[in-house]
Amino acid sequence: MIQGRASAADHSFKAHPDSRLGGVPVKGVVFNLLEEFITREYGEDAYEDILDTCALENGGVFIGPETYPDADFAALVDAACGRLGVTRADTLRAFGRFMFPSLLRRFPAFAEGHTHPRTFLKTVGDVIHVEVGKLMRETEPPEVTCVDAAHGGLILTYRSHRRLCALAEGLLDGAAAHFETPLARRQTACVDDGADRCEFDISFDATLERAS
Amino acid sequence: MSEAAVRRKLARAEKRIEILETLTEDRTRELYLAMEQLREAAGYLQEIYMTVPGALIVFDRSGQIEAVNDTTSKLLEYEQHELMGQPISTVFEDGATPELTDIEDAVRRGSVLRTEKVCRSKTGQTIPVLLSATLLSDANLYGSARAVVCVLVDIRDRKHLEVELRQAQKLEAVGRLAAGVAHEINTPVQFVSDSIHFLKDAVADFHALMASYRAVCSAVIEGGDAAAPAMAARDKEDEIDLAYLVDNVPKAIERTLEGLGRVATIVRSMKEFAHPDTREMSSVDLNQAIQSTLTIARNEYKYVADVRTIFGDLPLVRCYAGDVNQVILNIIVNASHAIADVVGASGGKGVITVRTRLEDDHAVVDIGDTGTGIPAHIRDRVFDPFFTTKDVGKGTGQGLALARTVIVERHGGTLTFESTLGEGTVFTLRLPVAGQVKAAA
């Protein structure tokens, strides 16, 4: 049931233009999860190779609560794509799917009270990112809004200068898997196509939804 | 995994541990400092809370007192623990407890509820207070109000000063009017005096004439010649001009009575105007009160304006009579000054129209003048204390400010005006006939 964009153009990950000046910070936990993901999917040697390719200033030592430039994240993803021979979009989508349950294990309170991705997704922008902003002041979570669609699903809008809409797709898939509620997503706008935002039209399986 | 890779991974893990140790130390130190700062801030706030010179009370949505400070204890003569958990109505006079809906309305308007209330201390003492109340929001509940926080400021001294200010205003008015009143009394006294002198002379003449008549009577009784005394009596009549006296003595008496009546009216009006301040409202004939005020203020307006009164039927109105008289006087004096600015030294006169009527349960008094009118740019300020457009020494800027306080705050009425530049101004007072239910003492 999970569908990607009809024209599955590769999404190039772009670090923030200010990355070389220190960049916009990414939490260390994201790097840790990326390491976990690559190690689990492709093995420890693959991750060591990728790290070697990147030659990061900190030698690849990432501490969860600390913050690091998004350029480092971009470099790791790009190196992973080169080493593993997969597109960036596929890598980010797969990482998003992996990331969702991992994040929920660390922050289970955000999913409490939700039994369906619909209600959960509506709290991403208004509650979860607000709370993340309170706890981690130096982060800049993406701007996510969710409104009801006429067809009964949701329209999710994603805005971030990191242009990680493929990661958002993976997270959506992760949410569907977590709540065991299939969803169909169709990307109707993307900054890479010149739009001012990325937008997803999300439908839930009506039959299963009624049953739940 | 190659040995080199394992070594690199181990090195990273060791580095990570090292960083985490440093991080833990740093965070522990930061946490300690933050806790110290928090403790210091909490102590500082607690000290402010306990010593702020206003009685702070926090009560929950059900009206149960959650917290009070030292000032509350001192003001209301309770120990703090005696108030904890008690209903908030404990500290207010019956019917004076602030309503949660009023506080919510104020907060919704982006404001704070500010109102005068009356508290009752543990020993039964009534204490007028200025209450400011707002909602205490709990941020974790996304803005929903958990409790009400209110500050009570003891305004007994202010109330006392207000009474003194009103009394001072009255004395100032009496002083200002004294010369006019003296003049008003002097005129009838003058013609009463003239009439009395005339009557004194007339009585002396009548005594002389009576002597002539007695001589005629004696001559007739004794059987003597009565013609000569009769002629003398007639001559006396001519001498004293008896016909004139007969015609004018009753008129002199009438004039005397009229003059005395005028003096009596002025004295009664002064007495009514200087109605002693009472803490309770009394039932007042508002038309009579206005007439009295017009009488004693006559010298203020009589050279520049005629007064037209159109009194409607009014029931007795519950009010603080002295204060209402003062308000009417202030407005009439203002009206005469506004008209004087128009007529100047031309000798012409304007008109002050005083009209009363009953509208629903309110007595309404319109006081209109044909003066200059109030320019639009100062209309918002005429009720401000110390605002005046009059020359130095002619107005203190307190008249209308006090008038609004008296009518709006003490009586629960309204005081408004309509003005047209170059045509004049009409001030309208509305007083609840039954008096203000919640009038502050």
Boltz contact constraints between the chains, C-beta under 6 A:
constraints:
  - contact:
      token1: [A, 44]
      token2: [B, 1]
      max_distance: 6.0
  - contact:
      token1: [A, 45]
      token2: [B, 1]
      max_distance: 6.0
  - contact:
      token1: [A, 45]
      token2: [B, 5]
      max_distance: 6.0
  - contact:
      token1: [A, 48]
      token2: [B, 5]
      max_distance: 6.0
  - contact:
      token1: [A, 60]
      token2: [B, 12]
      max_distance: 6.0
  - contact:
      token1: [A, 61]
      token2: [B, 12]
      max_distance: 6.0
  - contact:
      token1: [A, 61]
      token2: [B, 15]
      max_distance: 6.0
  - contact:
      token1: [A, 61]
      token2: [B, 16]
      max_distance: 6.0
  - contact:
      token1: [A, 63]
      token2: [B, 19]
      max_distance: 6.0
